[in-house]
């Protein structure tokens, strides 16, 4: 089995339900079992999906707590489709394209999602253009030199 779906049909088969999305996210986030995000305890009570409660500290949380999916009102299935769409665009995705493909009601939602996804895809510690030998001050001077 592949690590990720290769086609949109595979994506829709893999993540046909919210439960399937939560299970996948749980395997990625906690490969050794669910942990409390507050105290790291593995003594967790499963409550009515998607909620968990830590038996050690009493903290209530969901699989999406502390992720880019936290506090979303849209289904995870739609988020997963957005991720697939954005990562499979050869020349990059636009907010308007995301809005149209996913059927989002507002351009602002699509723009916010796209920026959340872009931030999540940047490697930690990545220096961008400045990592190629020039520092940010030099790049700024070059860009503003007239």
N, C-alpha and C positions, 0 to 999 in steps of 0.2 A: 504494500500500500504506500502511495506517495505521501509526502509531508503536507502537501497542499493540493487543492483541485486545479487541474490544468485547463479546464473549460468551464464556461458558465453553467453548462448542464451538470457537470460533476459538482460544482459549487452548490447548486440547488438540490442535488441529491444528498450531498453530505450534510447540508444545513437546512433540511426541510422544516424543522421545528425549532422553536426557541430552546427547548430542552437539549436538542443536539448541539446548538450553539454554546449553551452553558457548559455542557460536558466537555466540548473541545477546549473552551477557554479554561476550564478547571484543569485539564490535563497539561495545558501549556503553562499555566500559572503555578500550579502546585503538583509537579510530577510525583512527589513522594507523599501526597495526601494534603488535604485542606489544612491551612495554617491560619491562625488569627493574625490579621494585619496589625493589631495593636500590641500583642505580647508574644507572638510567634508560637503559641501553644498549639499542639495538635489535638487537644481534647476539645472537639467541636461537636455541637449538636446540630443536626440538620433540621431545620424548621420547614414551614410551608415554602416551597420553591418561590423565589430564588434566595431565601434567607438562611443564614447560619448564625449560631450564637456560640461564643467561646465559653466553655464551662469553667475556665480558669478565672477570667476577668469579667465575664458577662457582656463583652462587646458584641453587638449585633452588626452583621455585615452581609454583603452580597458578593458574588463572584466578580462583579464589575467595580467594586469599591477600590478607589485608588488607580483606576485605569482611565483611558480616554473615553470609555463607555459609561463612566459614572454619571449619575443623575440624568441620563438620557430618557426621553419619552418615546423614542422610536425603537422598534424591535431590533434585537441583535442580528437577525437575519438580514435586515436592511443595511446595517453597519458592515457586515461581512461582505455583502455584495458591493458596497462602496469601496471597501479595501481591495477586493478583487478587481474592480473596474479601474481604480487609480493605478494599481501596480501593473496592470496589463495594457496600459496606454503607451505606445511606443514613443510618442512625442510629448507625453505629459497630459494630465487631465486639467480641464478648466472647471470652474464652479458651475458655469452654465451647463456644461456637459454632464456633470454629476447630477444637477437638478433635473435635467431632462431624462437621463437614463433611469434614475431611481424614482422619478415621479414625486420629488419633494415639492411641497407647496410654495416654498420661498427660496429665492436666490440667496438670502442671508444665511439660511440653514445650510445650504450646499457649500457656501463659502467658508463658514465656520468648520464644517466637517472636513473639508479639504485641508484647511490649515492645521487642524488637529492631527490629521493623518500625516501631513508633511512633517510636522514636529516630531511625531512618533517614529518616523522613518529615518531621521538624522541620527547618525551614530554618536554615542556619548563621547565627548572629548574631540569631536571633529572640528578642525580649524577652518574648514572651507577653503577659500582661495588663499587665505593667509598662511595655510599650512604648506604652501609651495615655496617657501623661502622668503617671502615678503611679509612684513608685519602689517597689522591693520592700519596703523598710522601712515605707513608708506602708501598703502592702497588708497586711503582717503585723500592724501596729498595728490596722488596721480589723478584721481577721479575729479578733484575740484580745481586742478591746475588749469589755467585758462590761457 
